[in-house]
């Protein structure tokens, strides 16, 4: 026999070490048992079959010595079926992530009673049950983070049910169907308890005073429930709070300024969509760490009395739908990091916009509609220098003022503006329109029976309806090829429909009704294949109505009030001498002065409401995919600051929910 060389010996030893340092037979068996019970395993059985050592399997991680499974990370794998209790046999498992799948059934008690699991995330699935079995758990479970959000769980948070969770730091149980009151016993059971998220449930009763005993609590989110009563002073004894949000409940009473001063670390305060009243306490200005302040309620009084000048970290200020009086506080313009400012729907705010708004270099969202502001020319000249502004909503101000001839900004419907449509109407360039800060908006959401989805898309809309505009529709409108909705109804426009509109290949909504438009309906409009709402009623159009493309889907109401129009849809045959419209598409190069711009709309997968255009049913079909071009929905975890709040008045910001005020509910 030949002697064994040193190189061969080393290779042999490494091979033996490799064989020794592998996961155990029990761990392998437990993992295989898990996928065998699934009705759909996302291809894991094939993937795992490529290696004998489970530490080398996709989604599996082991300890540094390669002997113990420590992590199972199988999120977003399209897994279907139940969660096997066999995963509880992984005695060294520290972290289990099965989020964003389609798992169903209950949450195995074996996972919650594990002696090793520190982090358990089963969010965005279809799991159900009331979790009463937790009462039988042995005390002192090691679990620190439990995320069961966006499932179908029911029941209440009782101290007996959750008494074993003595090490719990974070609980996210949002978007389920839990009832009862906000749990407070976690603060007594677990001294390190820091994060409690129970939004989008069916919690009722009042806000418990016991929350004030949560000395380590940093995040408390309980929005979109049925909470009532006033905020107890004891709540503000939880001085570690950084995020406090109770939006969209039934809270009432006043906001006491003295206790709130205790929350010196507060970065987010969201009390919008409740019935709180009175004035905003002056002490708000002492919360110098504030980044987001949302107080759309029934507040009143002189808003200028609130000193915002010390809030240098403030990024979002939302005071929608209150009853403030006076002018916009000059102190707001000291908030140099402000990204979004919404004062819409206060009705009693007046005066002119201050040139100091130019100091807000980061401002991208400004909504001041439904107030009594004046001097639109000055306003637009000031805002023209706000280079980062991508959304401007100023509707229902500037009553009886004349439209300026220079660059203007969209969403200026219902202002009684007069004059011709300017040749350049600019809200934001298409480059910046795609970069909205997601924290600013109520992102679109729709639901299957178990989860929230958010669609990341910003449709473009130009709405000049219900003014007193005269003249013709500029042919340059055809250059804004990304436009999805054009509404210039209820004006005094004359002249023909410019053939250049046929260049707007992505157009979903076209409303030219209730003007004095003449000429024929261009046959080339048949090429707008995504057009789902079309209205030219009550004009002075003539000739045959096109019959191809989407025109076969429009009802006679789209053409009524035009006695010279003919076609089968109106039951008015065209004579043989009448010649159909000629398709002429304006190919004129993009003019240097022309950028029609781009307002915004927020799609819901269950529908979108362009309030003043009545287009919800048709755009709903587009949002479900029939219009083409929308990004596929994808589930996302709830993150801090999403949304300006509930119940956006459609006439105010051109968006509102279609889910009965319960965003994310089933």
C-alpha positions in Angstrom: 0.0 0.0 0.0 1.4 3.4 -1.0 1.9 5.8 1.9 -0.6 8.6 2.4 0.8 11.9 1.3 0.3 15.1 3.5 -2.0 16.7 0.9 -4.2 13.7 0.7 -4.3 13.4 4.5 -5.4 17.1 4.8 -8.2 16.5 2.3 -9.3 13.4 4.2 -9.4 15.3 7.5 -11.3 18.2 6.0 -13.8 15.8 4.5 -14.3 14.1 7.9 -14.8 17.5 9.5 -17.3 18.5 6.9 -19.2 15.3 7.5 -19.2 15.9 11.2 -20.2 19.6 10.9 -23.7 19.2 9.4 -27.2 19.7 10.7 -28.7 16.8 12.6 -31.0 14.2 11.2 -33.8 15.6 13.4 -33.4 19.0 12.0 -33.3 17.7 8.4 -36.4 15.6 9.1 -38.2 18.6 10.7 -37.6 20.9 7.8 -38.6 18.2 5.2 -41.8 17.6 7.3 -42.6 21.3 7.1 -42.5 21.5 3.3 -44.2 18.1 2.9 -47.3 19.4 4.6 -47.5 22.5 2.4 -49.9 22.4 -0.6 -47.4 24.6 -2.4 -43.8 24.8 -1.4 -42.5 27.4 -3.9 -40.0 25.0 -5.3 -38.2 24.4 -2.0 -38.4 20.6 -2.3 -36.4 20.7 -5.6 -34.0 23.3 -4.3 -33.3 21.5 -1.1 -32.7 18.2 -2.9 -29.5 19.6 -4.3 -27.6 19.3 -1.0 -27.6 16.7 1.7 -26.6 19.1 4.5 -29.7 21.3 5.4 -27.3 24.1 6.4 -26.7 24.5 2.7 -30.4 24.8 1.8 -31.9 27.9 0.5 -33.3 30.0 3.3 -31.6 28.1 6.0 -28.7 29.4 8.1 -26.7 27.5 10.8 -24.4 28.3 13.7 -20.8 29.2 13.0 -19.7 25.6 13.6 -22.3 24.4 11.1 -24.1 22.0 13.5 -27.3 23.8 14.5 -30.0 25.5 12.4 -30.4 29.0 13.8 -32.4 30.8 11.0 -35.3 29.8 8.8 -36.0 32.7 6.4 -38.6 31.9 3.9 -40.5 35.1 3.3 -42.2 35.9 0.0 -41.9 32.3 -1.4 -45.6 31.8 -2.3 -45.9 29.1 0.3 -49.4 27.7 0.8 -50.9 25.5 3.4 -50.4 25.1 7.2 -47.3 25.7 9.3 -46.1 22.4 10.5 -45.5 22.1 14.3 -42.3 20.2 13.3 -40.5 23.5 13.1 -40.7 23.5 16.9 -38.3 20.6 16.9 -35.4 22.9 15.7 -34.0 23.3 19.2 -31.4 25.9 18.2 -33.7 28.0 16.1 -33.3 31.7 16.9 -35.2 33.4 14.1 -38.2 32.2 12.0 -39.5 34.4 9.2 -42.4 33.1 7.1 -43.9 36.4 6.2 -45.6 37.4 3.0 -46.8 34.0 2.0 -50.3 32.4 1.8 -50.0 30.2 4.9 -53.3 29.3 6.6 -54.6 27.6 9.7 -53.4 28.3 13.2 -50.1 29.4 14.6 -48.6 26.2 16.1 -48.2 26.4 19.9 -44.9 24.6 19.5 -43.4 27.7 18.0 -44.7 30.0 20.7 -43.5 27.6 23.4 -40.1 27.2 21.8 -37.2 27.5 24.3 -34.9 29.1 21.6 -36.9 31.3 19.2 -36.3 35.0 19.8 -37.9 36.4 16.6 -41.0 35.0 15.1 -42.5 36.8 12.0 -45.6 35.3 10.3 -47.0 38.6 9.0 -49.0 38.9 5.8 -50.5 35.4 5.7 -53.9 33.9 6.2 -53.4 32.5 9.7 -56.4 32.5 12.0 -57.5 31.5 15.5 -57.9 33.5 18.8 -54.6 32.4 20.4 -56.3 31.5 23.7 -54.0 28.5 23.9 -51.2 30.8 24.9 -52.6 30.6 28.4 -51.2 27.1 28.7 -47.6 28.1 27.8 -44.9 27.5 30.4 -43.6 30.8 31.9 -40.6 32.7 30.8 -40.6 32.2 27.1 -37.5 33.7 25.4 -39.5 35.3 22.6 -38.6 38.9 22.1 -40.2 39.9 18.8 -43.6 38.6 17.6 -45.0 39.9 14.3 -48.5 38.4 13.5 -49.8 41.4 11.6 -52.0 41.2 8.5 -53.6 37.9 9.3 -57.0 36.7 10.5 -56.5 36.4 14.2 -59.3 37.2 16.6 -59.8 37.3 20.4 -58.6 39.7 23.1 -55.3 40.5 24.7 -55.7 39.3 28.2 -53.1 39.1 30.9 -53.7 35.4 31.4 -53.4 34.7 27.7 -50.0 36.3 27.3 -48.5 35.9 30.8 -45.6 33.8 29.5 -44.2 36.6 27.3 -41.9 38.0 30.0 -39.1 38.8 27.5 -41.3 40.4 24.8 -39.9 43.6 23.4 -42.0 44.1 20.2 -45.5 43.0 19.4 -47.0 43.8 16.0 -50.6 42.5 15.8 -52.0 45.1 13.4 -54.4 44.4 10.7 -56.3 41.5 12.3 -59.6 41.3 14.1 -58.6 41.6 17.7 -61.3 43.0 20.0 -61.3 44.4 23.5 -59.0 47.1 24.7 -55.4 48.0 24.1 -53.2 45.7 26.2 -51.3 47.2 29.0 -50.1 44.2 30.9 -47.1 43.7 28.7 -45.5 46.6 30.4 -45.8 44.8 33.8 -44.9 41.3 32.4 -41.9 42.4 30.4 -39.8 45.3 31.7 -38.2 45.8 28.3 -41.4 46.0 26.3 -40.9 48.8 23.8 -43.1 48.5 20.7 -46.8 47.9 20.5 -48.6 48.0 17.1 -52.3 47.1 17.2 -53.7 49.3 14.3 -56.4 48.1 12.0 -58.3 45.9 14.4 -61.6 46.1 16.2 -60.4 47.3 19.6 -62.9 49.4 21.5 -63.3 51.0 24.9 -61.2 53.9 26.1 -57.5 54.4 26.0 -56.3 52.6 29.2 -54.5 54.7 31.8 -52.1 51.8 32.4 -50.2 52.6 29.3 -48.5 55.3 31.3 -46.7 52.6 33.3 -44.9 51.5 30.2 -41.6 53.1 31.1 -39.7 51.6 28.2 -42.4 52.0 25.5 -41.1 53.8 22.5 -43.7 53.1 19.8 -47.5 52.9 20.3 -49.7 52.6 17.2 -53.4 52.0 17.7 -55.0 53.8 14.7 -58.0 52.6 12.7 -59.9 51.0 15.6 -63.0 51.9 17.6 -61.4 53.6 20.5 -63.4 56.3 22.2 -63.2 58.8 25.1 -60.4 61.2 25.8 -56.7 60.7 26.0 -55.9 60.1 29.7 -53.2 62.3 31.2 -51.5 59.2 32.5 -50.7 58.2 29.0 -48.1 61.1 28.8 -46.2 59.5 31.7 -44.7 57.1 29.2 -41.9 59.5 28.7 -39.8 57.2 26.4 -42.4 57.4 23.7 -41.1 58.4 20.3 -44.1 57.4 18.1 -47.6 58.0 19.3 -50.5 57.5 16.9 -54.2 57.0 17.3 -55.6 58.1 13.9 -59.1 57.2 12.8 -60.8 56.4 16.0 -63.6 58.1 17.9 -61.5 60.0 20.5 -62.9 63.2 21.8 -62.2 66.0 24.3 -59.3 68.5 24.1 -55.6 68.0 23.9 -54.1 69.2 27.2 -50.9 71.0 26.7 -49.3 70.4 30.1 -49.1 66.6 30.1 -47.9 66.4 26.5 -44.8 68.3 27.4 -43.5 65.2 29.1 -42.9 63.5 25.8 -39.7 65.2 25.0 -38.5 62.3 22.8 -41.6 62.3 20.6 -40.9 62.2 16.9 -44.3 61.3 15.5 -47.7 62.5 16.9 -50.7 61.4 14.9 -54.1 62.0 16.3 -55.9 62.7 13.0 -59.3 61.5 12.1 -60.9 61.7 15.6 -63.2 64.1 17.3 -60.7 66.1 19.3 -61.5 69.8 19.5 -60.3 73.0 21.0 -57.1 74.7 20.1 -53.7 73.2 19.5 -51.7 73.6 22.7 -48.8 76.1 22.5 -46.6 73.5 24.2 -46.5 71.5 20.9 -43.7 73.9 20.0 -41.6 72.5 22.9 -41.5 69.0 21.4 -38.3 69.7 19.5 -37.8 66.2 18.3 -41.0 66.2 16.3 -40.7 65.0 12.7 -44.3 64.3 11.9 -47.4 66.1 13.3 -50.9 65.1 12.1 -53.8 66.8 13.8 -56.7 66.7 11.3 -59.7 66.9 13.6 -62.0 69.6 14.8 -59.4 72.0 16.1 -60.1 75.7 16.0 -58.8 79.0 17.0 -56.0 81.3 15.7 -53.4 78.9 14.2 -50.9 81.7 14.2 -50.7 81.5 18.0 -48.9 78.2 17.7 -45.1 78.6 17.5 -43.6 76.2 15.1 -40.3 77.9 14.8 -38.6 75.6 17.3 -39.5 72.4 15.3 -36.4 72.3 13.2 -36.8 68.5 12.6 -40.4 68.7 11.4 -40.9 67.1 8.0 -44.7 66.6 7.8 -47.3 68.9 9.1 -50.9 67.9 8.4 -53.7 70.1 9.7 -56.4 69.0 7.3 -60.1 69.7 7.9 -60.0 71.8 11.0 -61.6 75.2 11.7 -58.5 77.4 12.1 -58.8 81.1 11.5 -56.4 83.8 10.6 -53.4 83.5 8.3 -50.7 80.9 7.9 -48.3 81.2 10.8 -45.0 82.8 9.7 -43.3 80.4 12.2 -44.0 77.5 9.9 -41.5 78.8 7.4 -38.8 78.3 10.0 -39.3 74.5 9.8 -36.5 74.2 7.3 -36.8 70.4 6.9 -40.5 70.4 6.1 -41.4 68.1 3.2 -45.2 68.2 3.3 -47.6 70.9 4.5 -51.3 70.4 4.4 -53.7 73.1 5.5 -56.6 72.1 3.2 -60.2 72.3 4.3 -60.0 74.8 7.1 -62.2 77.2 5.2 -61.4 80.2 7.4 -57.7 80.7 6.6 -57.2 83.8 4.5 -54.6 86.2 3.2 -51.8 85.6 0.7 -49.1 83.0 0.7 -45.9 84.4 2.2 -42.7 84.7 0.1 -41.0 83.0 3.1 -42.3 79.7 1.9 -39.3 79.8 -0.4 -37.2 79.0 2.7 -38.7 75.5 2.7 -36.1 74.1 0.3 -37.3 70.5 0.9 -41.0 71.1 0.4 -42.5 68.6 -2.1 -46.1 68.6 -1.1 -48.4 71.6 -0.5 -52.1 71.5 0.0 -54.0 74.7 0.9 -57.3 74.1 -0.9 -60.7 75.0 0.5 -59.7 78.1 2.3 -60.0 81.8 1.4 -56.6 82.6 0.1 -56.2 85.4 -2.5 -53.9 86.6 -5.3 -53.3 83.5 -7.5 -50.8 85.4 -9.6 -48.6 86.2 -6.7 -49.0 82.7 -5.3 -47.9 81.0 -8.5 -45.0 83.4 -8.9 -43.8 82.6 -5.4 -44.2 78.8 -5.8 -42.4 78.9 -9.1 -39.2 79.3 -7.1 -40.0 76.2 -4.9 -37.8 73.9 -7.1 -38.6 70.7 -5.3 -42.4 71.1 -5.2 -44.0 68.2 -7.0 -47.6 68.3 -5.7 -49.6 71.5 -5.3 -53.3 71.5 -4.4 -54.9 74.9 -4.2 -58.5 74.4 -5.4 -61.4 76.5 -4.1 -59.4 79.6 -3.3 -58.8 82.8 -5.4 -62.5 83.2 -6.1 -63.3 85.3 -9.2 -59.7 85.9 -9.9 -58.2 85.8 -13.4 -56.0 83.1 -14.6 -52.4 84.4 -15.2 -50.9 84.2 -18.6 -47.6 82.8 -17.4 -46.7 79.4 -16.0 -49.3 78.1 -13.5 -49.8 75.0 -11.5 -52.5 72.3 -11.7 -55.3 71.2 -9.7 -56.9 74.5 -9.7 -60.4 73.4 -10.5 -63.4 75.1 -8.9 -61.8 78.5 -8.5 -63.9 80.6 -10.9 -60.8 81.4 -12.9 -61.2 83.3 -16.2 -59.2 83.8 -19.3 -57.6 81.4 -21.7 -55.8 78.2 -20.8 -52.1 79.2 -20.7 -49.7 77.6 -23.1 -47.6 76.3 -20.2 -49.2 74.9 -17.1 -46.6 73.3 -14.9 -47.0 71.5 -11.6 -43.9 69.3 -11.8 -41.6 67.9 -14.3 -42.1 64.2 -15.2 -38.6 63.6 -13.7 -39.6 64.8 -10.2 -43.1 63.4 -10.3 -41.8 59.9 -10.0 -40.0 60.6 -6.8 -42.7 61.3 -4.3 -41.7 60.7 -0.7 -43.9 57.6 0.3 -44.3 58.9 3.8 -46.3 61.9 2.6 -49.3 60.1 1.1 -52.0 57.7 2.0 -50.6 55.0 -0.2 -53.1 53.0 -2.2 -54.3 49.8 -0.5 -56.5 47.0 -1.5 -57.1 43.7 0.3 -57.7 40.1 -0.4 -59.2 38.3 2.6 -56.0 38.5 4.6 -53.6 41.2 3.6 -52.9 44.8 2.6 -51.2 45.6 -0.7 -49.8 48.9 -1.7 -49.5 49.9 -5.3 -46.5 52.2 -5.9 -47.6 54.4 -8.8 -48.4 58.0 -9.3 -50.9 58.6 -12.2 -50.8 62.1 -13.8 -54.0 64.2 -14.0 -54.8 67.6 -15.3 -58.0 69.0 -13.9 -59.1 72.5 -14.9 -62.8 71.8 -14.6 -65.5 74.1 -13.3 -63.8 77.4 -14.0 -64.7 80.2 -16.5 -61.9 79.5 -19.0 -62.3 80.7 -22.5 -60.6 80.3 -25.9 -59.5 77.1 -27.5 -57.9 73.9 -26.2 -54.1 74.4 -26.9 -52.9 71.9 -29.4 -49.7 71.6 -27.3 -51.7 69.4 -24.8 -50.7 66.5 -27.1 -47.1 66.7 -26.0 -47.8 65.5 -22.5 -47.8 61.9 -23.5 -47.8 60.5 -19.9 -51.1 62.2 -19.1 -53.7 59.7 -17.8 -56.6 62.0 -17.1 -57.7 65.3 -18.7 -60.7 67.1 -17.4 -61.6 70.6 -18.7 -65.3 70.3 -18.4 -67.7 73.1 -17.3 -65.8 76.0 -18.9 -66.5 78.3 -21.8 -64.0 76.8 -24.3 -64.6 77.1 -28.0 -63.0 75.8 -31.2 -62.4 72.2 -32.2 -61.1 69.2 -30.4 -57.4 69.4 -31.2 -56.3 66.2 -33.1 -53.1 66.3 -31.0 -55.1 64.8 -28.1 -54.8 61.6 -30.1 -51.1 61.5 -29.1 -52.1 60.9 -25.5 -51.8 57.1 -25.8 -52.0 56.5 -22.1 -55.2 58.5 -21.5 -57.8 56.8 -19.3 -60.2 59.7 -18.8 -61.1 62.5 -21.2 -63.9 64.9 -20.2 -64.5 67.9 -22.4 -68.2 68.2 -21.6 -70.2 71.4 -20.9 -68.3 73.8 -23.1 -68.9 75.4 -26.5 -66.6 73.1 -28.5 -67.4 72.8 -32.2 -66.3 70.6 -35.1 -66.2 66.9 -35.4 -65.0 64.2 -33.0 -61.6 63.2 -34.4 -61.7 59.6 -35.6 -58.1 59.2 -34.5 -59.4 59.1 -30.9 -60.2 55.5 -31.7 -56.5 54.9 -31.1 -56.7 55.7 -27.4 -57.0 52.1 -26.5 -57.0 52.6 -22.7 -59.7 55.3 -22.7 -62.4 54.2 -20.2 -64.3 57.4 -19.7 -65.1 59.8 -22.5 -67.5 62.7 -22.2 -68.1 65.5 -24.8 -71.8 66.1 -23.9 -73.3 69.6 -24.0 -71.2 71.1 -26.7 -71.8 72.1 -30.3 -70.2 69.1 -32.1 -71.3 67.8 -35.4 -70.9 64.9 -37.7 -70.6 61.1 -37.2 -69.4 59.6 -33.9 -66.4 57.3 -34.3 -67.3 53.6 -33.9 -64.0 51.8 -33.6 -61.7 51.2 -30.6 -63.1 52.2 -27.2 -66.0 54.1 -28.8 -68.0 50.9 -28.9 -68.1 51.0 -25.0 -69.3 54.5 -24.5 -73.0 55.2 -23.8 -75.2 57.9 -25.4 -74.8 60.1 -22.3 -71.2 60.7 -23.4 -72.5 62.5 -26.5 -75.8 64.0 -25.4 -76.5 67.7 -25.9 -74.9 67.9 -29.3 -77.9 68.0 -31.7 -75.6 68.0 -34.8 -73.9 64.7 -33.9 -75.1 61.5 -35.5 -74.5 57.8 -35.1 -76.1 54.6 -33.9 -75.3 55.3 -30.2 -77.6 58.3 -30.4 -80.2 56.5 -32.5 -79.7 59.3 -35.0 -78.5 57.9 -38.4 -76.0 59.8 -40.4 -77.0 60.8 -43.9 -75.1 59.4 -46.9 -73.6 62.8 -47.6 -72.0 63.0 -44.2 -68.4 61.9 -44.3 -66.7 60.3 -41.3 -64.1 62.3 -39.4 -60.6 62.2 -40.8 -57.8 60.9 -38.6 -55.2 63.5 -38.3 -52.5 63.3 -35.6 -50.5 66.3 -34.8 -46.9 65.4 -35.0 -45.6 68.9 -34.3 -42.3 68.8 -32.3 -42.4 69.5 -28.6 -42.6 73.3 -28.2 -40.0 74.8 -25.8 -42.7 76.6 -23.7 -45.0 73.6 -23.5 -45.0 71.4 -20.5 -48.6 70.7 -19.4 -48.4 69.3 -16.2 -48.9 66.8 -14.1 -51.1 66.6 -11.0 -51.4 63.5 -9.0 -54.0 60.9 -8.2 -53.7 57.9 -5.9 -55.0 54.6 -7.1 -56.8 52.1 -4.8 -56.8 48.6 -6.2 -60.4 48.5 -5.3 -61.0 51.7 -7.1 -59.8 55.3 -7.5 -61.9 58.3 -7.1 -61.3 61.4 -9.1 -63.8 63.3 -7.2 -64.8 66.0 -9.6 -64.7 63.8 -12.7 -66.9 60.9 -11.5 -64.5 58.4 -13.0 -64.3 55.9 -10.2 -65.8 52.9 -11.9 -63.7 53.1 -15.0 -60.4 53.8 -13.3 -61.2 51.0 -10.9 -61.0 48.6 -13.8 -57.7 50.1 -14.8 -56.4 49.7 -11.2 -57.3 46.0 -11.4 -55.1 45.7 -14.5 -57.4 46.1 -17.5 -55.8 49.4 -18.3 -52.3 48.0 -18.5 -49.2 49.6 -17.3 -49.7 49.4 -13.5 -47.0 47.8 -11.5 -48.1 44.5 -9.9 -49.2 45.0 -6.3 -46.9 43.7 -3.7 -47.4 43.3 0.0 -45.4 45.6 2.3 -44.9 45.9 6.0 -46.5 48.9 7.7 -43.9 51.6 8.2 -43.8 54.7 10.2 -45.5 57.7 8.8 -47.4 56.1 5.9 -50.3 58.3 5.0 -51.6 61.7 5.7 -54.5 60.1 7.3 -58.1 58.9 7.0 -61.0 60.4 5.2 -59.3 62.7 2.8 -62.0 64.8 1.4 -62.2 64.0 -2.3 -63.0 67.6 -3.2 -59.9 68.8 -1.2 -57.1 66.5 -2.3 -58.8 64.6 -5.1 -58.4 61.4 -3.2 -60.5 59.5 -0.7 -60.9 56.0 0.5 -63.5 53.6 -0.8 -63.3 51.3 2.2 -65.7 53.1 4.5 -63.0 54.9 6.4 -61.1 51.7 7.4 -58.0 51.5 5.4 -56.6 48.0 5.4 -59.7 46.3 6.7 -61.3 43.3 5.1 
